[in-house]
Amino acid sequence: MLVDVAALQRENASLRAELATAVATIGLMGAQLAKLNDRVEELLAIAQRKQRKPAAISEKKPEPPPVVGLEAQQAFDARPAPPTLPTKADKVKREPKRTGRNAVPAHLEVDDHLLRPAACERCGGIALDVVDEVVEEKLHVDKEHQRRRVVRRVTCRCRACLARTTPRSLPAPYPRSKVTCEWLAWFIHQKFGLLSPLDRIRRDLAERGVPLAMGTLVNFVERAADLLAPIDGLHWQQLLAGSWMATDGTGLKVLVPGLSAAHDGYIELYRNAECAVFQYAPHKGSDDVVAKLAPFRGTLTADAEHRFNAVYATGRVVEAGCNAHGRRKFRDAEATQPQLAKEGGAFLAAMYVAEEEARTNGLAMDALLAHRQARIRPIAAEFARWLAAVEPTLLPSDPLSAAVGYYRKHWDALTRFLDDPLVPIDNSPTEREFQNVAKLRLNMLFAGSSEGAHRACVLLGIVATCRAIGVPVQAYLAWAFERLGTHRDQFGLDLEQITPAAFKAAAR
């Protein structure tokens, strides 16, 4: 039986196109569903706040009117009349503000580019006559210096086929952008890498003769986050596919329509050694964490919070604790039990010394596991005996009792790192990352909306990933915007080839 290969190829191409359309539609529906879920949470917050009973206000009895004598009444009636005020002049109507884009400041140094087609796009002929010229101007940055990029694209007509050919412009982050990829990378690095407030960036640009509206800067943040969102999503898939991750969270105030005050949202960080992902949630709840980590199979390093109990109860996720918290508890107990608290802290200090030796020697995987078994496990065994001997001698109200009880209750989680070389001794790297979030939160006070909080999480996650693997943030962003922007089809790269890890491999 003869097989029509061409027909099968056409059918295959048609099915692939339908599949791509279906995947794109599913992606849009997922994004819309996420927005609807956020709005439901916001409406719940509004309803809960309106249900709160106002504080009882004590009713004051009306005071009786004052008793006025005859002379006082006569003086009141003969009181001086107020002066007559001049009539206010009608306000002069201001000239309406000019709409549209402002021109790029002409005083900036120019990076001039002249692009001319080398051959006709239709027939390939090289005999071309100049017909027209298209000029584009964009904000550009070179070594932190504000510049102006001018691109002149020459349109030519082929002598052979009379077709007109215009060369493609240089890469831009999105169509009709006012800035180059390098400038947008510089701006995002200033905001989310160096944690500079938007008003300071705007003031600095104005002093350089580059006036930009605050709304324009906010639009740049939105555009950058939308470009990098697929990379952030890929990082989240990699985290869920791994065997270990760590997490921590903190509050983030968000403006919600309908609420008189900022809503207390929650921002979480999930990370491993290769990538980091920030995620915003309208509330700090157990159901949200269980849903997020449903596909994950592995070990989770987190604080001993009740909201993670449902995650561990599934049996798919193994709990790992943070010894830095226990160490702080012993230090705090030195105020009331200096001798015993120092003894307990000495066991933990010895574990950290041995762990630091492994880090200094660059041990990993099997070598690190053997080092922990040989050096740290005997210390942990002695520490367990010490805890069992000390606990009965302490009063329940003693701070040292809380420190000892913390280790007795969470012993398996706090010693999980002894049997898994991927698990760290504590969650300090995750907590240190929130120092940057705290500074950003102090500078911006709140996120303007739930969507703004999600976009901030995308950019914070990309910056944290670059820092984790030793990639220069601004250089990566410029590189990624070129490959995700207007020339994406020309590069033809998959998302895996545009990640910070791919940038590091390409640079190496």
C-alpha positions in Angstrom: 0.0 0.0 0.0 1.4 3.3 -1.1 1.7 6.0 1.6 1.3 9.6 0.7 4.3 11.0 2.7 3.6 14.6 1.7 0.0 14.3 2.9 1.1 12.8 6.2 3.6 15.6 6.6 0.9 18.2 6.0 -1.4 16.5 8.4 1.4 16.3 11.0 2.2 20.0 10.6 -1.5 20.9 10.9 -1.8 18.8 14.1 1.3 20.5 15.5 -0.2 23.9 14.8 -3.4 22.9 16.5 -1.5 21.6 19.5 0.5 24.8 19.8 -2.7 26.8 19.7 -4.3 24.6 22.4 -1.2 24.9 24.6 -1.2 28.7 24.2 -5.0 28.8 25.1 -4.4 26.6 28.2 -1.6 29.0 29.3 -3.9 32.0 28.9 -6.7 30.2 30.8 -4.3 29.3 33.6 -3.2 32.9 33.9 -6.8 34.1 34.0 -7.6 31.4 36.6 -4.7 32.6 38.8 -6.0 36.2 38.6 -9.5 35.1 39.5 -8.2 33.2 42.5 -6.3 36.3 43.7 -9.5 38.4 43.3 -11.5 35.8 45.3 -8.9 36.0 48.1 -9.1 39.8 48.0 -12.9 39.8 48.2 -12.7 37.4 51.2 -10.3 39.8 52.9 -12.7 42.7 52.3 -15.6 40.7 53.7 -13.7 39.7 56.8 -12.6 43.2 57.5 -16.1 44.5 57.1 -17.4 41.9 59.5 -15.2 43.1 62.3 -17.3 44.9 64.9 -16.3 48.5 65.5 -15.1 49.4 69.0 -17.8 50.5 71.3 -18.1 54.2 71.6 -19.2 55.6 74.9 -22.3 57.9 74.4 -21.8 61.3 75.9 -24.7 63.1 77.4 -25.4 66.5 75.7 -24.3 69.4 77.7 -26.9 72.0 78.7 -26.6 75.4 77.0 -24.6 78.0 78.9 -26.5 80.6 81.0 -25.9 84.1 79.6 -26.6 87.3 81.4 -28.2 90.4 80.0 -25.0 92.3 79.5 -23.3 89.3 77.8 -26.3 88.8 75.5 -26.2 92.5 74.6 -22.4 92.3 73.8 -23.0 89.3 71.7 -25.7 91.0 69.7 -23.5 94.1 69.2 -20.4 92.0 68.1 -18.4 93.5 65.2 -19.3 92.3 61.7 -16.6 90.3 59.9 -14.7 92.1 57.1 -15.9 91.8 53.6 -13.6 89.5 51.5 -12.7 90.3 47.9 -14.4 88.2 45.3 -12.3 85.4 44.1 -11.2 85.6 40.5 -12.1 82.8 38.1 -9.4 80.2 37.8 -7.4 80.5 34.6 -7.6 77.2 32.6 -4.3 75.6 32.1 -3.0 74.5 28.8 -3.8 70.8 28.4 -0.7 68.6 28.8 0.7 67.3 25.5 0.0 63.6 25.0 2.3 61.0 23.4 5.9 60.2 23.9 8.6 62.7 24.8 11.6 62.8 22.5 14.8 61.2 23.8 16.9 64.1 25.3 19.2 65.4 22.6 22.1 66.2 24.9 23.0 62.6 25.6 25.9 61.1 23.8 24.9 59.1 20.7 25.6 55.5 19.7 25.0 55.7 16.0 24.2 52.6 14.0 23.7 52.5 10.2 22.0 49.3 8.9 21.8 48.7 5.1 20.6 45.5 3.5 23.3 43.4 1.8 20.9 41.7 -0.6 17.3 41.7 -1.8 15.0 39.6 0.4 13.0 38.4 -2.6 15.6 37.4 -5.3 18.9 37.8 -3.5 20.2 40.4 -5.8 23.0 42.7 -4.6 22.4 45.7 -6.9 20.3 48.0 -4.6 19.4 51.6 -4.8 18.6 53.7 -1.6 15.0 54.8 -1.4 14.3 55.8 2.1 15.7 55.8 5.7 13.9 54.9 9.0 15.4 56.6 12.1 14.8 55.2 15.6 15.9 56.7 18.9 16.0 54.8 22.2 17.4 55.3 25.7 20.6 53.3 26.1 23.1 52.7 28.8 26.8 51.9 28.5 28.9 51.3 31.6 26.3 53.1 33.7 26.4 56.2 31.4 23.1 57.3 30.0 23.3 57.4 26.2 21.1 57.8 23.2 21.0 55.0 20.6 20.1 56.2 17.1 19.5 53.4 14.5 19.2 54.4 10.8 17.7 51.7 8.6 18.2 52.3 4.9 15.4 51.0 2.6 16.7 49.9 -0.8 15.0 48.9 -4.1 16.4 45.9 -6.0 17.3 46.8 -9.6 16.4 43.3 -10.8 13.0 42.7 -9.2 12.2 46.2 -8.0 11.3 44.9 -4.5 12.0 47.1 -1.5 14.1 45.8 1.3 14.6 47.3 4.8 17.0 45.7 7.3 15.7 44.5 10.6 16.4 46.9 13.6 18.6 46.0 16.5 17.1 43.8 19.3 14.6 45.6 21.7 12.8 44.2 24.7 9.4 44.7 23.1 7.9 46.4 20.0 8.0 50.2 20.0 10.0 50.2 23.2 11.5 53.5 24.3 14.6 51.8 25.7 17.2 49.3 24.7 17.7 45.9 26.2 20.8 47.2 28.0 18.9 50.2 29.5 16.0 48.0 30.8 18.6 45.6 32.3 20.3 48.5 34.0 16.9 49.8 35.4 15.8 46.4 36.7 19.2 45.9 38.3 18.9 49.3 40.0 15.4 48.5 41.4 15.6 44.8 42.3 19.3 44.1 42.4 20.6 47.3 44.2 17.1 47.9 45.8 16.9 51.5 44.9 13.5 53.1 45.3 11.8 54.2 42.1 11.6 57.9 43.2 15.4 57.9 43.7 16.0 56.4 40.3 13.7 58.9 38.7 15.4 61.8 40.5 18.8 60.5 39.4 17.7 60.3 35.8 16.2 63.8 36.0 19.5 65.2 37.3 21.1 63.6 34.2 18.6 65.4 32.0 16.4 62.3 31.4 13.0 63.1 32.7 10.7 60.1 33.0 7.3 59.8 34.6 6.7 57.4 37.5 4.1 55.6 35.5 6.6 55.0 32.7 9.0 53.4 35.2 6.3 51.2 36.6 5.5 50.2 33.0 9.1 49.2 32.5 8.9 46.9 35.6 5.7 45.3 34.2 7.3 44.7 30.8 10.4 43.2 32.3 8.4 40.9 34.6 6.2 39.7 31.8 9.3 38.9 29.7 11.0 36.9 32.5 7.9 35.2 33.8 8.4 32.1 31.7 12.0 31.7 33.0 10.7 32.0 36.6 8.0 29.4 35.8 10.7 27.1 34.4 12.7 27.5 37.7 9.6 26.5 39.6 9.3 23.3 37.6 12.9 22.5 38.2 12.4 23.0 42.0 9.4 20.7 42.0 11.3 18.1 40.0 14.3 18.2 42.4 14.8 16.1 45.5 15.4 19.0 48.0 14.3 22.6 48.5 14.2 25.1 51.3 11.5 27.7 52.0 10.8 30.7 54.2 8.4 33.7 54.1 7.6 37.1 55.3 4.7 39.6 55.1 4.1 42.0 52.2 1.5 44.8 52.3 -0.6 45.0 49.1 -3.2 47.6 48.0 -6.5 45.9 47.3 -9.4 47.8 45.7 -12.2 48.1 48.3 -10.0 48.0 51.4 -9.4 51.2 53.3 -6.0 50.0 54.4 -3.2 47.9 52.8 -3.9 44.1 52.9 -1.3 42.0 54.8 -0.2 39.5 52.1 2.6 36.9 52.3 5.6 36.4 50.1 7.5 33.1 50.1 10.9 32.0 48.8 11.5 28.5 47.5 15.1 27.7 46.6 17.8 25.1 46.1 21.5 25.4 45.1 20.7 26.2 41.5 17.6 28.5 41.4 15.2 30.6 43.6 11.5 31.4 43.1 9.5 34.0 45.1 5.8 33.6 45.2 3.0 35.9 46.6 0.0 34.6 48.4 -2.9 36.7 49.7 -2.7 34.9 53.1 -0.4 32.6 55.1 -2.4 29.4 55.0 -1.7 25.7 55.0 -4.0 24.9 52.0 -2.0 27.1 49.7 1.3 25.5 50.6 -0.2 22.0 50.2 -1.5 22.9 46.7 1.9 24.4 45.7 3.9 21.4 46.8 1.6 18.7 45.6 3.9 17.6 42.7 7.0 17.7 44.9 8.7 14.5 46.1 11.7 15.1 48.3 13.0 16.9 51.4 11.8 20.3 52.5 14.0 22.5 54.8 11.6 24.9 56.6 10.9 26.4 60.0 8.9 24.3 62.5 5.5 25.9 61.5 2.1 24.3 61.9 1.1 25.1 58.3 3.7 22.6 57.0 2.3 19.7 59.0 -0.3 19.0 56.3 2.5 18.9 53.7 4.5 16.3 55.7 1.3 14.3 56.4 1.0 13.4 52.7 4.1 11.3 53.0 5.5 12.7 49.8 7.6 15.4 51.5 10.2 14.7 54.2 10.8 17.4 56.9 14.2 18.9 57.5 14.7 21.5 60.3 16.9 24.6 60.8 19.6 24.3 63.5 20.2 28.0 63.4 16.9 28.5 65.3 17.8 26.0 67.9 21.2 27.6 68.3 19.6 30.9 69.0 17.3 29.4 71.6 20.4 28.1 73.5 22.0 31.6 73.3 18.9 33.2 74.6 18.8 30.8 77.5 22.2 31.8 78.7 20.6 34.7 80.6 19.0 32.3 83.1 21.0 29.1 82.7 24.5 30.3 81.7 26.3 27.0 82.5 23.9 24.5 81.0 23.0 26.7 78.0 26.7 27.1 77.1 27.1 23.3 77.4 24.2 22.7 74.9 25.5 25.4 72.6 28.9 23.8 72.6 27.5 20.7 70.9 25.9 22.7 68.2 29.0 24.9 67.7 31.1 21.7 67.2 28.6 20.5 64.5 29.0 23.9 62.7 32.8 23.7 63.0 32.8 20.3 61.3 30.3 21.5 58.6 32.5 24.6 57.9 35.5 22.3 57.4 33.6 20.4 54.8 32.6 23.6 53.0 36.2 24.9 53.1 37.5 21.7 51.6 34.8 21.8 48.9 33.2 18.4 49.8 30.0 17.4 48.1 27.7 14.5 47.7 29.3 11.2 48.8 32.4 12.9 50.2 30.2 15.3 52.2 28.0 12.5 53.5 31.0 10.5 54.6 32.4 13.5 56.4 29.2 14.2 58.2 28.8 10.5 59.3 32.4 10.4 60.6 32.6 13.9 62.2 29.1 15.2 63.1 27.1 12.1 63.9 29.1 11.2 67.0 28.6 14.8 68.2 24.9 14.5 67.6 24.7 11.2 69.5 26.4 12.8 72.6 24.1 15.8 72.2 21.0 13.5 72.3 22.3 11.9 75.6 22.9 15.4 77.0 19.4 16.5 76.2 17.8 13.4 77.8 19.8 14.0 81.0 19.1 17.7 81.3 15.4 17.9 80.4 14.0 16.3 83.7 16.0 18.9 85.8 14.4 22.0 84.2 11.2 23.9 85.1 8.7 24.2 82.3 8.9 28.0 82.4 12.7 28.0 82.0 13.9 29.3 78.6 16.4 26.4 78.4 13.5 24.0 78.7 12.1 25.5 75.5 15.4 25.0 73.7 15.8 21.4 74.9 12.2 20.7 74.1 12.7 22.1 70.6 15.4 19.5 69.9 13.6 16.7 71.6 10.5 17.3 69.6 12.1 17.9 66.2 15.2 15.7 66.5 14.6 13.7 63.2 14.1 16.9 61.2 17.0 18.7 62.7 19.5 15.9 62.1 18.1 15.1 58.6 21.2 16.7 57.0 23.4 13.8 58.4 21.8 11.3 56.0 21.4 13.5 52.9 24.3 15.6 51.5 21.9 17.9 49.6 20.2 19.1 52.8 22.1 21.9 54.6 22.6 22.2 58.4 20.2 25.2 58.6 18.0 27.5 56.6 20.2 30.6 56.9 20.8 31.1 53.2 17.1 31.4 52.6 16.6 33.7 55.6 19.5 35.9 54.4 17.8 36.4 51.1 14.9 38.0 52.9 17.2 40.8 54.0 16.9 42.1 50.5 13.2 41.7 50.6 13.0 43.7 53.8 15.0 46.5 52.3 12.9 46.5 49.2 9.7 46.5 51.4 11.0 49.4 53.4 11.7 51.4 50.2 8.3 50.7 48.5 6.1 50.3 51.7 3.6 48.2 49.7 2.8 46.7 46.3 0.3 48.6 44.3 -1.8 45.5 43.5 -1.8 41.7 43.6 -0.4 41.7 40.1 2.3 44.1 41.1 3.2 41.7 44.0 3.4 38.8 41.5 5.6 40.8 39.2 7.9 41.8 42.0 8.3 38.1 42.9 9.3 37.2 39.4 12.1 39.8 39.3 13.2 39.1 42.8 13.5 35.4 41.9 15.5 36.0 38.8 17.9 38.2 40.7 18.2 35.7 43.6 19.0 32.9 41.1 21.7 35.0 39.5 23.3 35.6 42.9 23.0 32.0 43.9 25.0 30.7 40.9 27.4 33.6 40.6 26.0 35.3 37.5 26.2 39.2 37.1 22.6 40.3 37.2 22.7 43.2 34.8 24.7 41.3 32.2 22.3 38.4 32.3 19.2 40.6 32.1 20.6 42.4 28.9 21.4 39.0 27.4 18.0 37.6 28.2 16.0 40.6 27.0 17.7 40.4 23.6 16.6 36.7 23.3 13.1 37.2 24.7 12.3 40.4 22.9 11.7 41.5 19.3 14.4 39.1 18.0 13.3 36.0 19.7 12.4 34.3 16.5 15.8 35.0 15.1 17.6 33.4 18.1 15.2 30.4 18.1 16.1 29.3 21.6 14.1 27.3 24.1 13.5 28.6 27.6 16.2 26.2 29.0 18.7 28.1 26.8 17.8 31.5 28.2 18.1 30.8 32.0 20.8 32.2 34.2 22.4 28.8 34.2 22.5 28.8 30.4 24.1 32.3 30.4 26.7 31.1 32.8 27.5 28.0 30.7 27.7 30.2 27.5 30.0 32.6 29.2 32.2 29.8 30.5 
